[in-house]
Amino acid sequence: MNIFISYTLRDEIVTVDYLKSVSKIVSNYGKPFVDIIDNKAKDKQKFVIDQLDKADLVLLLSTNSVSLSKWVKVEIDRANQNNTPVISIPLNADQAMSIGYIEAQLRTEIKRIRIIRE
């Protein structure tokens, strides 16, 4: 299962280290893609779109500034066009709690997706 992680770095909540932690948790359930970590392509924007098109699930890390990000909007619109499920995870400053919440939501959504596909 390919899991695309959508986020913005505009808030202090989401950092590269935090994204690495999220990616590690997500890797227990599928193959994560985090643009700032995994995108080494020459044409970075095309690669993001390609990863979105391959995604089975989009995990949106929702912070106060997520609605201000042009790229997050593009990513969510593309996921919707592709009928790719989107899990929106509201984040706050308590990163440990957020990581646990992300894992619980992923387990639930992945079970639901597997049931639908069967």
C-alpha distances in whole Angstrom, upper triangle without the diagonal:
4,6,10,13,16,19,23,25,28,28,29,26,24,24,23,23,22,18,18,18,16,13,14,14,10,10,10,7,5,6,9,11,14,17,20,18,16,18,21,21,25,24,22,22,21,18,17,17,15,12,12,13,9,8,6,8,11,12,16,18,22,25,28,28,25,27,29,26,26,23,21,23,21,18,18,20,18,15,17,19,15,15,12,12,14,14,18,19,22,23,27,29,28,25,25,24,22,19,20,20,16,15,17,15,12,12,14,12,9,12,13,10,10,14,14,12,14
4,7,10,13,16,20,22,25,26,27,24,21,22,20,21,19,16,16,17,14,12,14,13,10,9,11,9,6,5,6,8,11,13,17,15,13,15,18,18,21,20,18,18,17,14,13,13,12,8,9,10,7,5,5,7,9,11,14,16,19,23,26,25,22,24,26,23,23,19,18,20,18,15,15,18,15,13,16,17,14,14,11,12,12,14,16,18,21,22,25,27,27,23,24,24,21,19,20,20,16,15,18,16,12,14,16,13,11,14,15,12,13,17,16,15,18
4,6,10,13,17,19,22,22,23,21,18,19,17,18,16,13,14,14,11,9,12,11,7,9,11,9,6,6,5,6,9,12,15,14,12,14,18,18,22,20,18,17,17,14,12,13,13,9,9,11,9,6,6,5,6,7,10,13,16,19,22,22,18,21,23,20,20,17,15,17,16,13,13,16,14,11,14,16,14,14,10,10,10,10,13,14,17,18,22,23,23,20,21,21,17,16,17,16,13,13,15,13,10,13,14,11,10,14,15,12,14,17,17,16,19
4,6,10,13,16,19,19,21,19,15,17,15,17,15,12,13,15,11,10,13,13,10,11,14,12,10,8,6,5,7,9,12,12,11,12,15,16,19,18,15,14,14,12,9,10,11,7,6,10,9,6,8,6,5,6,8,11,14,17,20,19,15,18,19,16,17,13,11,14,13,9,10,13,12,10,13,15,13,14,10,10,9,10,12,13,16,17,20,22,22,19,21,21,17,16,18,17,13,15,17,15,12,15,17,14,13,17,17,15,17,20,19,19,22
4,7,10,12,15,16,17,15,12,13,12,14,12,9,11,12,9,8,12,12,9,11,14,13,12,10,7,6,5,8,10,11,11,12,16,17,20,19,15,15,16,14,11,12,13,10,9,13,12,10,11,9,6,5,6,7,11,13,17,16,13,15,17,14,15,12,10,13,13,10,11,14,13,11,15,17,16,16,12,12,10,10,10,11,13,13,17,18,19,16,18,18,14,13,16,15,11,13,16,14,12,15,17,14,15,18,19,17,19,22,22,22,25
4,7,10,13,14,16,14,11,13,13,15,13,10,13,14,11,11,15,15,13,15,18,16,15,14,11,9,7,8,10,12,13,13,17,18,20,18,15,14,15,14,10,12,14,11,10,13,14,11,13,11,7,6,5,6,9,11,14,13,9,12,13,10,12,9,6,9,10,7,8,12,12,10,13,16,15,16,13,13,10,10,9,10,12,13,16,18,19,16,19,19,15,15,18,16,13,16,18,15,14,18,19,16,17,21,20,19,22,24,23,23,27
4,7,9,10,12,10,8,10,11,13,11,9,13,14,11,12,16,16,14,17,20,19,18,17,13,11,9,9,10,12,14,14,18,19,21,19,16,15,17,16,13,15,17,15,13,17,18,15,17,14,10,9,6,5,7,8,11,9,7,10,11,9,11,9,6,10,12,10,10,14,14,14,16,19,19,19,16,16,12,12,10,10,11,11,13,15,17,14,17,17,14,14,17,16,13,16,19,16,16,20,21,19,20,23,23,22,25,27,27,27,30
4,5,7,10,9,7,9,11,13,12,10,14,15,14,15,18,19,18,20,23,22,22,20,16,14,11,10,10,13,15,15,18,20,21,20,16,15,18,17,14,16,19,17,16,20,21,19,21,18,14,12,9,8,8,8,10,7,6,9,9,7,10,8,7,11,12,11,13,15,16,16,19,21,21,22,20,19,16,15,13,13,13,12,13,15,17,15,19,19,16,16,20,19,16,20,22,20,20,23,24,22,24,27,27,26,29,31,30,31,34
4,5,7,8,6,6,8,11,10,10,13,15,14,15,18,19,19,21,24,24,23,21,18,16,12,11,10,13,15,16,18,20,21,21,17,17,20,19,16,19,21,19,19,23,23,21,23,21,17,15,13,10,11,9,11,9,9,12,11,9,12,11,11,14,16,15,16,19,20,20,22,25,25,26,23,22,19,18,16,15,14,12,13,13,16,14,18,19,16,17,20,20,18,21,23,22,22,25,26,25,26,29,29,29,31,34,33,34,37
4,7,8,8,9,12,14,13,13,17,18,17,19,22,22,22,24,27,27,27,25,21,19,16,15,13,16,19,19,22,23,24,23,19,19,22,22,19,21,24,22,21,25,26,24,26,23,19,17,14,12,11,9,9,6,8,10,9,8,12,12,12,14,16,16,17,20,21,22,23,26,27,27,25,24,21,20,17,16,15,13,13,13,17,16,20,20,17,19,22,21,20,23,25,24,24,28,28,27,28,32,31,31,34,36,35,36,39
4,5,6,8,12,14,12,13,16,17,16,18,21,21,21,24,26,26,26,25,21,20,17,17,15,18,21,21,24,25,27,26,22,22,25,24,21,23,26,24,23,27,27,25,26,23,20,17,14,11,10,7,7,6,8,11,11,11,15,15,13,16,19,18,19,21,23,23,24,27,28,28,26,24,21,19,16,14,13,10,10,10,13,13,17,17,15,17,20,19,18,21,23,22,23,26,27,26,28,31,31,30,33,35,35,36,39
4,6,7,10,11,10,12,15,15,15,18,20,20,21,24,26,26,27,25,22,21,17,18,15,17,21,22,24,26,28,27,24,24,27,26,23,26,28,25,25,29,29,27,28,25,21,19,16,13,12,9,10,10,12,15,14,14,18,18,17,20,22,21,21,25,26,25,27,30,30,31,28,26,23,21,18,16,14,11,10,8,12,11,15,16,14,16,19,19,18,21,23,22,23,26,28,27,28,32,32,32,34,37,36,37,40
4,6,10,10,8,10,13,13,12,15,17,17,18,21,23,23,24,23,19,19,16,17,15,17,20,21,24,26,28,28,24,24,27,25,22,25,27,24,23,27,27,24,26,22,19,16,14,10,10,8,10,10,11,15,15,15,19,18,16,19,21,20,20,23,25,24,26,29,29,28,26,24,20,18,15,13,11,7,7,6,8,8,11,12,10,12,15,15,14,17,19,19,20,23,24,24,25,28,28,29,31,33,33,34,37
4,7,8,6,7,10,11,10,12,15,15,16,18,20,21,21,20,16,15,12,13,12,13,16,17,20,23,25,24,20,20,23,22,19,21,23,21,20,24,24,21,23,20,16,13,12,8,9,8,11,11,10,14,14,13,17,15,14,17,19,17,18,21,22,21,23,26,26,26,23,22,18,17,14,12,11,9,9,9,11,9,12,14,11,12,15,15,13,16,19,18,18,22,23,22,23,26,27,27,29,32,31,32,35
4,5,5,6,9,10,10,12,14,15,16,18,21,22,21,20,16,15,12,12,10,11,15,16,18,21,23,23,19,20,23,21,19,22,24,21,21,25,25,22,24,21,18,16,14,11,13,12,14,13,14,17,17,15,18,17,16,19,21,19,20,24,24,23,26,28,28,28,25,24,21,19,18,15,15,12,13,11,13,10,14,16,13,13,17,17,16,18,21,21,20,23,25,24,25,28,29,29,31,34,34,34,37
4,5,5,6,9,10,10,12,14,15,16,19,20,20,18,14,13,10,10,8,8,11,13,15,18,20,21,17,19,21,19,17,21,22,19,20,24,23,21,23,21,18,16,15,13,15,15,17,16,16,19,19,17,19,17,16,20,21,19,21,24,24,23,26,28,27,28,25,24,21,20,19,17,18,15,16,15,16,13,15,18,15,14,18,19,17,18,22,21,20,23,26,25,25,28,29,28,30,33,33,33,36
4,5,5,6,9,10,11,13,14,15,18,20,20,18,15,15,12,13,11,10,13,16,18,21,23,24,21,22,25,22,20,24,24,21,22,26,25,23,24,22,20,17,17,14,17,16,19,19,18,22,22,20,23,20,19,23,24,22,23,27,26,25,28,30,30,30,26,25,23,21,20,18,18,15,15,14,14,11,13,16,14,12,16,17,16,17,20,21,20,22,25,24,25,28,29,29,30,33,34,34,36
4,5,5,6,9,10,11,12,14,16,18,18,17,14,14,11,13,12,11,14,17,19,22,25,25,21,22,25,22,20,23,24,21,21,25,24,21,22,20,17,14,14,11,13,13,16,16,16,20,20,18,21,19,18,21,22,20,21,24,24,23,26,28,28,28,24,23,20,18,16,14,14,11,12,11,11,8,10,12,10,9,13,14,12,14,17,17,17,19,22,21,22,25,26,26,28,30,31,31,34
4,5,5,6,8,10,10,12,15,16,15,14,10,10,7,10,9,8,11,13,16,19,22,22,18,19,21,19,16,19,20,17,17,21,20,18,19,17,14,12,12,10,13,13,17,16,15,18,19,17,19,17,15,19,20,17,18,22,21,20,23,25,24,25,21,20,17,16,15,13,14,12,14,14,14,11,12,14,12,10,14,14,12,13,17,16,15,18,21,20,20,23,24,24,25,28,29,29,31
4,5,5,6,9,10,10,13,15,15,13,10,10,8,11,10,8,10,13,16,19,22,22,19,21,22,19,17,21,21,18,19,22,21,19,20,18,16,14,15,13,16,17,20,20,19,22,23,20,22,20,18,22,22,20,21,25,24,22,25,28,26,27,23,22,20,18,18,16,18,15,17,16,16,12,13,16,14,11,14,16,13,14,18,18,16,19,22,21,20,24,25,24,26,29,30,29,32
4,5,5,6,9,10,12,14,14,14,11,13,11,14,13,11,14,17,19,22,26,26,22,24,25,22,20,23,23,20,21,24,22,20,20,18,17,14,15,13,16,17,20,20,19,23,24,22,24,22,20,23,24,21,22,26,25,23,26,29,27,27,23,22,20,17,17,15,16,14,15,15,13,10,10,12,11,8,11,13,11,11,15,16,14,16,19,19,19,22,24,23,25,28,29,29,31
4,5,5,6,9,10,11,12,12,9,10,9,13,13,11,13,16,19,22,25,25,21,22,23,20,18,21,21,17,18,21,19,16,17,14,13,10,11,10,13,15,18,19,17,20,22,20,22,19,17,20,21,18,19,22,22,20,22,25,24,23,20,18,16,14,14,11,13,12,14,14,14,10,10,12,9,7,10,11,8,9,12,12,11,14,16,16,16,19,21,20,22,24,25,25,28
4,5,5,6,9,10,10,9,6,8,7,11,11,9,10,13,16,19,22,22,19,20,21,18,16,19,19,15,16,19,17,14,15,14,12,11,12,12,15,17,21,21,19,22,23,21,22,19,17,21,21,18,19,22,21,19,22,24,22,23,19,18,16,15,15,14,17,15,18,18,17,14,14,16,13,10,13,14,11,11,14,14,12,14,17,16,16,19,21,20,21,24,25,24,27
4,6,5,7,10,10,10,8,11,11,14,14,12,13,16,19,21,25,25,22,23,24,21,19,22,22,18,19,22,19,17,18,16,16,13,16,15,18,20,24,24,22,25,27,24,26,23,21,25,25,21,22,26,24,22,25,28,25,25,22,20,19,17,18,16,19,17,19,19,18,14,13,15,14,10,12,14,11,10,14,15,13,14,18,17,16,19,21,21,21,24,26,25,27
4,5,6,8,9,10,9,12,12,16,17,15,15,19,22,24,28,28,24,25,26,23,21,23,23,19,19,22,20,17,16,15,14,12,14,14,17,19,23,23,21,25,26,24,26,23,21,24,25,21,21,25,24,21,24,27,25,24,20,18,17,15,16,14,16,15,18,18,16,13,12,13,11,8,9,11,8,7,10,11,9,11,14,14,13,16,18,18,19,22,23,23,25
4,5,5,6,7,6,9,10,14,16,14,14,17,20,22,25,25,22,22,23,20,18,20,19,15,16,18,16,13,13,11,11,9,12,12,16,19,22,23,20,23,25,23,24,21,19,22,22,18,18,22,21,18,21,23,21,20,17,15,14,13,14,13,16,16,19,20,18,15,15,15,13,10,11,12,9,7,11,11,8,10,13,12,11,14,16,15,16,19,20,20,22
4,5,5,5,6,9,11,15,16,14,13,16,19,21,25,25,22,23,23,20,18,20,19,15,17,19,16,14,14,13,13,12,16,16,20,22,26,26,23,26,28,25,26,23,21,24,24,20,21,24,22,20,23,25,22,22,18,18,17,16,18,17,20,19,22,23,21,18,17,18,16,13,14,15,12,11,14,14,11,12,15,15,13,15,18,17,17,20,21,21,22
4,6,8,9,13,15,19,20,17,17,20,23,25,28,28,26,26,27,23,22,23,22,19,19,21,18,16,15,14,15,14,17,18,21,24,27,28,25,28,30,28,29,26,24,27,27,23,23,26,25,22,25,27,24,23,20,18,18,16,19,17,21,20,23,24,22,18,17,18,16,13,13,14,12,9,12,13,10,10,13,14,11,13,16,16,15,19,20,20,21
4,7,9,12,15,18,20,18,17,20,23,24,28,28,25,25,25,22,20,22,20,17,17,19,16,13,11,11,13,12,16,17,20,23,27,27,24,27,29,27,28,25,22,25,25,21,21,24,22,19,21,24,21,20,16,15,15,14,17,16,20,20,23,24,23,20,19,19,17,14,14,14,11,9,11,11,8,8,11,10,8,10,13,12,12,15,17,16,18
4,6,10,13,16,18,16,15,17,20,21,25,25,22,22,22,19,17,19,17,14,14,16,12,10,9,10,12,12,16,17,20,23,27,27,24,26,28,26,26,23,21,23,23,19,19,22,20,17,20,22,19,18,15,14,15,15,17,17,21,21,24,26,25,21,21,21,19,16,17,17,14,12,14,14,10,11,14,12,9,12,15,13,12,16,17,16,18
4,7,10,13,15,13,11,14,16,18,21,21,19,19,19,15,15,16,14,11,12,14,11,9,10,10,11,12,15,17,20,23,27,26,23,26,27,24,25,21,20,22,21,17,19,21,19,17,20,21,18,19,15,15,16,16,18,18,22,22,25,26,25,22,22,22,20,17,18,19,15,14,17,16,13,14,17,15,13,16,18,15,16,19,20,18,20
4,7,10,12,10,9,12,15,16,20,19,17,17,17,14,12,15,14,10,11,14,11,9,10,10,10,9,12,13,17,20,23,22,19,22,24,21,21,18,16,19,18,15,16,19,17,15,19,20,18,18,15,15,14,14,16,16,19,18,21,23,22,19,19,20,17,15,17,17,13,13,16,15,12,14,17,15,13,17,18,16,17,21,21,20,23
4,6,9,8,6,8,12,13,16,16,13,14,14,11,9,11,11,7,9,12,10,9,11,11,9,10,12,13,16,19,22,21,18,20,21,18,19,15,14,17,16,12,15,17,15,14,18,19,17,18,15,15,14,15,16,16,19,19,22,23,23,20,21,22,19,17,19,19,15,16,19,17,15,17,20,17,16,20,21,18,20,23,23,22,25
4,6,5,6,7,11,13,16,15,12,13,14,11,9,12,13,10,11,14,13,12,14,13,11,10,11,11,15,16,19,18,15,18,19,16,17,13,12,16,15,12,14,17,16,15,19,20,19,20,17,17,15,15,15,15,18,17,19,20,21,17,19,20,17,15,19,18,15,16,19,18,16,19,21,19,18,22,23,21,23,26,26,25,28
4,5,5,5,9,10,13,12,8,9,11,9,7,11,12,9,11,14,14,13,16,15,13,13,13,13,16,17,20,18,15,18,18,14,14,11,11,15,14,11,14,17,15,15,19,20,19,21,18,19,17,17,17,18,19,19,21,22,23,20,22,23,20,19,22,22,18,20,23,21,19,22,24,22,22,25,26,24,26,29,28,27,30
4,6,6,9,11,13,13,10,12,14,12,10,14,15,13,14,18,18,17,20,18,16,15,15,14,17,17,20,17,16,19,18,15,16,13,13,17,16,14,17,20,19,19,22,23,23,24,21,22,20,20,19,19,20,19,21,21,22,19,21,23,20,19,22,22,19,21,24,23,21,24,26,24,24,28,29,27,28,32,31,31,34
4,6,8,11,14,15,12,14,16,13,12,16,16,13,15,18,17,16,19,18,16,15,16,15,18,19,22,20,19,22,21,18,19,16,16,20,19,17,19,22,21,20,24,25,24,25,22,22,20,20,20,20,21,20,22,21,22,19,20,22,20,18,21,22,19,20,23,22,20,23,26,24,23,27,28,26,27,31,31,30,33
4,6,9,12,13,10,13,13,10,10,13,13,10,13,16,14,14,17,17,15,15,17,17,20,21,24,22,20,23,23,19,20,16,17,20,18,16,19,21,19,19,22,23,22,23,20,21,20,20,21,21,23,22,24,24,25,21,23,25,22,20,23,23,20,20,24,23,20,23,25,23,22,26,27,25,26,29,29,28,30
4,6,9,9,7,9,10,7,8,11,11,10,12,15,14,15,18,18,16,17,18,18,21,22,25,22,20,22,22,18,18,15,16,19,17,15,18,20,18,18,22,22,21,23,20,22,21,22,22,22,24,24,26,26,27,24,26,27,24,23,26,26,22,23,27,25,23,26,28,25,24,28,29,26,28,31,30,29,32
4,7,9,7,11,12,9,10,14,13,12,16,17,17,18,21,21,20,21,21,22,25,26,28,25,23,26,25,21,21,17,19,22,20,18,22,23,21,22,25,25,24,26,24,26,24,25,26,26,28,27,29,29,30,27,29,30,27,26,29,29,26,27,30,29,26,29,31,29,28,31,32,29,31,34,34,32,35
4,5,5,9,9,6,9,12,11,11,15,16,16,17,21,22,20,21,22,23,26,27,29,26,24,26,25,21,20,17,19,21,19,17,21,22,20,21,24,24,22,25,23,25,24,26,27,27,29,29,31,32,33,29,31,33,30,28,31,31,28,29,32,30,27,30,32,30,28,32,33,30,31,34,33,32,35
4,6,9,9,8,11,13,13,14,17,18,19,20,24,25,23,24,25,26,28,29,31,28,26,27,26,22,21,18,20,22,20,19,23,23,21,23,26,25,24,28,26,28,27,29,29,30,32,31,33,34,35,32,34,36,33,31,34,34,31,32,35,33,31,34,36,33,32,35,36,33,34,38,36,35,38
4,6,6,6,9,10,11,12,15,16,17,19,22,23,21,23,23,24,26,27,29,26,23,25,23,20,18,15,18,19,16,16,20,20,18,20,23,22,21,25,23,26,25,27,27,28,30,30,32,33,35,32,34,35,32,31,34,33,30,31,34,32,30,33,34,31,30,34,34,31,33,36,34,33,36
4,6,5,6,9,10,11,12,14,15,16,20,20,18,19,19,20,22,23,25,22,20,21,20,17,15,12,15,17,14,13,17,18,16,18,21,20,20,23,21,23,22,24,24,25,27,26,29,29,31,28,30,32,28,27,30,30,26,28,31,29,27,30,31,28,28,32,31,29,31,34,32,31,34
4,5,5,6,9,10,11,13,14,15,19,19,17,18,18,19,21,22,24,21,18,19,18,14,12,9,12,14,11,11,15,15,13,15,18,17,17,20,19,21,20,22,22,24,25,25,28,29,31,28,31,32,28,27,30,29,26,28,30,28,26,29,30,27,27,31,30,27,30,33,31,30,33
4,5,5,6,9,10,11,12,14,18,19,17,19,19,21,23,25,27,24,21,22,21,18,15,12,15,16,12,12,15,15,12,15,18,16,16,19,18,21,20,23,23,25,27,28,31,32,33,31,33,34,30,29,32,31,27,29,31,29,26,30,31,27,27,30,30,27,29,32,30,28,32
4,5,5,6,9,10,11,12,16,17,15,17,18,20,22,24,26,24,21,22,22,18,17,13,15,16,13,12,16,16,13,15,18,17,16,19,17,20,19,21,22,24,26,26,29,30,31,28,30,31,28,26,29,29,25,26,29,27,24,27,28,25,24,28,28,25,26,30,28,27,30
4,5,5,6,9,10,10,14,14,12,14,14,16,19,20,23,20,17,19,19,15,13,10,11,13,10,8,12,13,11,12,15,15,14,17,15,17,16,18,19,20,22,23,26,27,28,25,28,28,25,24,26,25,22,23,26,23,21,24,26,23,22,26,25,23,25,28,26,25,29
4,5,5,6,9,10,13,14,12,15,15,18,20,22,24,22,18,19,19,16,14,10,12,12,9,8,11,11,8,10,13,12,11,14,13,16,15,18,19,21,24,24,28,29,31,28,30,30,27,26,28,27,23,25,27,24,22,25,26,22,22,26,25,22,24,27,25,24,27
4,5,5,6,9,12,14,13,16,17,20,22,25,27,25,21,22,23,19,17,14,15,16,13,11,14,14,10,11,15,13,12,15,13,16,17,19,21,23,26,26,30,31,32,29,31,31,28,27,29,28,24,25,27,25,22,25,26,22,21,25,24,21,23,26,24,22,26
4,5,5,6,10,11,10,13,14,17,20,22,25,23,20,21,22,18,17,14,14,15,13,10,13,14,11,10,14,14,12,14,12,14,14,17,18,20,23,23,27,28,29,26,27,28,24,23,25,24,21,21,24,21,19,21,23,19,18,22,22,19,20,24,22,21,24
4,5,5,8,9,8,11,12,15,17,20,23,21,18,19,20,16,15,12,11,13,10,7,9,10,7,7,10,10,9,11,9,11,11,14,16,18,21,22,25,27,28,25,27,27,23,22,24,23,19,21,23,20,17,20,21,18,17,21,20,17,19,22,20,19,23
4,6,8,10,10,14,16,19,21,24,26,25,21,21,23,20,18,15,15,15,12,10,11,11,8,8,11,10,7,10,9,12,13,16,18,21,24,25,29,31,32,29,30,30,27,25,27,26,22,23,25,22,19,22,22,19,18,21,20,17,19,21,19,18,21
4,7,9,10,14,16,19,22,25,28,26,22,24,25,22,21,17,17,18,15,12,14,15,11,10,13,13,9,12,9,12,14,16,19,21,24,25,29,31,31,28,29,29,26,24,26,25,21,21,23,21,18,20,21,17,16,19,19,15,17,20,18,16,19
4,5,7,10,13,16,18,22,25,24,20,21,23,20,19,16,15,16,14,11,12,13,10,8,11,12,9,10,7,9,10,13,15,17,21,22,26,28,28,25,26,26,22,21,22,21,17,18,20,17,14,17,17,14,13,16,16,13,14,17,16,15,18
4,7,10,13,16,19,22,25,25,21,23,25,22,22,19,17,18,17,13,13,15,12,9,12,13,10,9,6,7,9,11,15,17,20,22,26,28,28,25,26,25,22,20,21,20,16,16,18,15,12,14,14,11,10,13,12,9,11,14,12,11,15
4,7,10,13,15,19,22,22,18,19,22,20,20,17,15,16,15,12,11,13,12,8,11,13,10,9,6,5,6,8,11,13,17,18,22,25,24,22,22,22,18,17,18,17,13,14,15,12,9,12,12,9,8,12,11,9,12,14,13,13,16
4,6,10,12,15,18,18,14,16,18,16,16,14,11,12,12,9,8,11,10,7,10,12,11,10,7,6,5,6,8,11,14,16,19,22,22,20,21,20,17,16,17,16,12,14,15,12,10,14,14,11,11,15,14,12,15,18,16,17,20
4,6,9,13,16,16,13,15,17,15,17,14,11,13,14,11,10,13,13,10,13,16,15,14,10,9,6,5,6,7,11,12,16,18,18,16,17,16,13,12,14,12,9,11,12,10,8,12,13,10,11,15,15,14,16,19,18,19,22
4,6,9,12,12,9,11,14,12,14,12,8,11,12,9,8,12,13,11,13,16,16,15,12,10,7,6,5,6,8,10,13,16,17,15,17,16,12,13,15,13,10,13,14,11,11,15,15,13,15,18,17,17,20,22,21,22,25
4,6,10,10,8,11,13,12,15,13,10,13,15,12,12,15,16,14,16,19,19,19,16,14,10,9,6,5,6,7,10,12,13,12,14,13,10,11,13,11,9,12,14,12,12,16,16,15,17,20,20,19,22,24,24,25,28
4,7,8,6,8,11,11,14,13,10,12,15,13,12,15,17,15,17,20,20,20,17,15,11,10,6,6,5,6,9,12,14,13,15,14,11,13,15,13,11,15,16,13,15,18,18,17,19,22,21,21,24,26,25,27,30
4,5,5,8,10,11,14,14,11,13,16,15,15,18,20,19,20,23,24,23,21,19,15,13,10,9,6,6,7,10,12,12,15,14,11,14,16,14,14,17,18,16,18,21,21,20,23,25,25,25,28,30,29,31,34
4,6,7,9,11,14,15,13,14,17,17,16,19,21,21,21,24,26,25,23,21,18,16,13,12,9,9,9,11,14,15,18,17,15,17,20,17,17,21,22,20,21,25,24,23,26,29,28,28,31,33,32,33,37
4,5,5,7,11,12,10,12,15,15,15,17,19,20,20,23,24,25,23,22,18,17,14,13,11,11,12,13,17,17,20,20,17,19,22,20,19,22,24,21,23,26,26,24,27,30,29,29,32,34,33,34,37
4,5,6,9,9,7,8,12,11,11,14,16,16,17,19,21,21,19,18,14,14,11,11,10,11,13,15,17,17,20,19,16,18,21,18,17,20,22,19,20,23,23,21,24,27,26,25,28,30,29,30,34
4,6,8,10,7,7,11,12,11,12,15,16,16,18,20,20,19,18,15,15,12,13,12,13,15,18,20,20,23,22,19,21,24,21,19,23,24,21,22,26,25,23,25,28,27,26,30,31,30,31,34
4,6,9,8,8,11,13,13,14,17,18,18,20,22,23,22,21,18,18,15,16,15,16,17,19,22,21,25,24,21,23,26,24,22,26,27,24,25,29,28,26,28,31,30,29,33,34,33,34,37
4,5,5,6,9,10,11,12,14,16,17,18,20,21,20,20,17,17,15,16,16,16,18,19,22,21,24,24,21,22,25,23,21,24,26,23,23,27,27,25,26,30,29,28,31,33,31,32,36
4,6,5,6,9,10,11,12,14,15,17,18,20,19,20,17,19,17,18,18,19,21,23,26,24,28,27,24,25,28,26,23,27,28,25,25,29,29,26,27,31,29,28,31,33,31,32,35
4,5,5,6,9,10,10,12,14,15,16,18,17,18,15,17,15,17,18,18,21,23,25,23,26,26,22,23,26,24,21,24,26,23,23,26,27,24,25,28,27,25,28,31,29,29,33
4,5,5,6,8,10,10,12,14,15,16,15,15,12,13,12,14,14,15,18,20,22,20,23,23,19,20,23,21,18,21,23,20,19,23,23,20,22,25,24,23,26,28,26,27,30
4,5,5,6,8,10,11,12,14,15,14,15,12,14,13,15,16,17,20,23,25,24,26,26,22,23,25,23,21,24,25,21,21,25,24,21,23,26,25,23,27,28,26,27,31
4,6,5,6,9,10,10,12,14,13,15,13,16,15,18,19,20,23,25,27,26,28,28,24,25,27,25,22,25,26,23,22,26,25,22,23,27,25,23,26,28,26,26,30
4,6,5,6,9,10,11,12,11,12,10,13,13,15,17,18,22,24,25,23,26,25,22,22,24,22,19,21,23,20,19,22,22,19,20,23,22,20,23,25,23,23,27
4,5,5,6,9,10,10,9,10,8,10,10,13,15,17,21,23,25,23,25,24,21,21,23,21,18,20,21,18,17,21,20,17,18,21,20,18,21,23,21,22,25
4,5,5,6,9,10,10,11,10,13,14,17,19,21,24,27,28,27,29,28,24,25,27,24,22,24,25,21,21,24,23,19,21,24,22,20,23,25,22,22,26
4,5,5,6,9,8,11,11,14,15,18,20,22,26,28,30,28,30,29,25,25,27,25,22,24,25,21,20,23,23,19,20,23,21,19,22,24,21,21,25
4,5,5,6,5,7,7,11,12,16,18,20,24,27,28,26,27,26,23,23,24,22,19,21,22,18,17,20,19,15,16,19,17,15,18,20,18,18,21
4,5,5,6,8,8,12,13,17,19,22,25,28,29,28,29,28,24,25,26,23,21,22,23,19,18,21,20,16,17,20,18,15,19,20,17,18,22
4,6,8,10,12,15,17,20,23,25,29,32,33,31,33,31,28,28,29,27,24,26,26,22,21,24,23,19,20,22,20,17,20,22,19,19,22
4,5,9,11,15,17,20,23,25,29,32,32,30,32,31,27,27,28,26,23,24,25,21,19,22,21,17,17,20,18,15,17,19,16,16,19
4,6,9,13,15,19,21,24,28,31,31,29,31,29,26,26,26,24,21,22,22,19,18,20,18,15,15,17,15,12,15,16,13,13,17
4,6,10,13,16,19,21,25,28,28,26,27,26,23,22,23,21,18,19,19,16,14,17,16,12,12,15,13,10,13,15,13,13,16
4,7,10,13,16,19,23,26,26,24,25,23,20,20,20,18,15,16,16,12,11,14,12,9,10,13,10,8,12,14,12,13,16
4,6,10,13,15,19,22,22,21,22,20,17,17,18,15,13,15,15,11,11,14,13,9,11,14,12,11,15,16,15,16,19
4,6,10,12,16,19,19,17,18,17,13,14,14,12,9,11,11,8,8,11,10,8,10,13,12,12,15,17,16,17,20
4,6,9,13,16,17,15,17,15,12,13,14,11,9,12,13,9,10,14,13,11,14,16,15,15,19,20,19,21,24
4,6,10,13,13,12,13,11,8,10,11,8,7,10,11,8,10,13,13,12,15,17,17,17,20,22,22,23,26
4,7,10,11,11,13,11,8,11,12,9,9,13,13,11,13,16,16,15,18,21,20,21,24,25,25,27,30
4,7,8,8,10,9,6,9,11,9,9,13,14,13,15,18,18,18,20,22,22,23,26,27,28,29,32
4,5,7,10,9,7,11,12,11,12,15,16,16,18,20,21,21,23,26,26,27,29,31,31,33,35
4,6,9,9,8,11,13,13,14,17,18,18,20,23,23,24,26,28,29,29,32,34,34,35,38
4,6,6,6,9,10,11,12,15,16,17,18,20,21,22,24,26,27,28,30,32,33,34,37
4,5,5,6,9,10,10,12,14,15,16,18,20,21,22,24,25,26,28,30,31,32,34
4,5,5,7,9,10,11,13,14,16,17,19,20,21,23,25,26,27,29,31,32,34
4,6,5,6,9,10,11,12,14,16,17,18,20,22,23,24,26,28,29,30,32
4,5,5,6,9,10,10,12,14,15,16,18,20,21,22,24,26,27,28,30
4,5,5,6,9,10,11,12,14,15,16,19,20,21,22,25,26,27,29
4,5,5,6,9,10,11,13,14,15,17,19,20,21,23,25,26,28
4,5,5,6,9,10,11,12,14,16,17,18,20,21,23,24,26
4,6,5,6,9,10,10,12,14,15,16,18,20,21,22,24
4,5,5,6,9,10,11,12,14,15,16,18,20,21,23
4,5,5,6,9,10,11,13,15,16,17,19,20,22
4,5,5,6,8,10,11,12,14,16,17,18,20
4,5,5,6,8,10,10,12,14,15,16,18
4,6,5,6,9,10,11,12,14,16,17
4,6,5,6,9,10,11,13,15,16
4,5,5,6,9,10,11,12,14
4,5,5,6,9,10,11,12
4,6,5,6,9,10,11
4,5,5,6,9,10
4,5,5,6,9
4,5,5,6
4,5,5
4,6
4
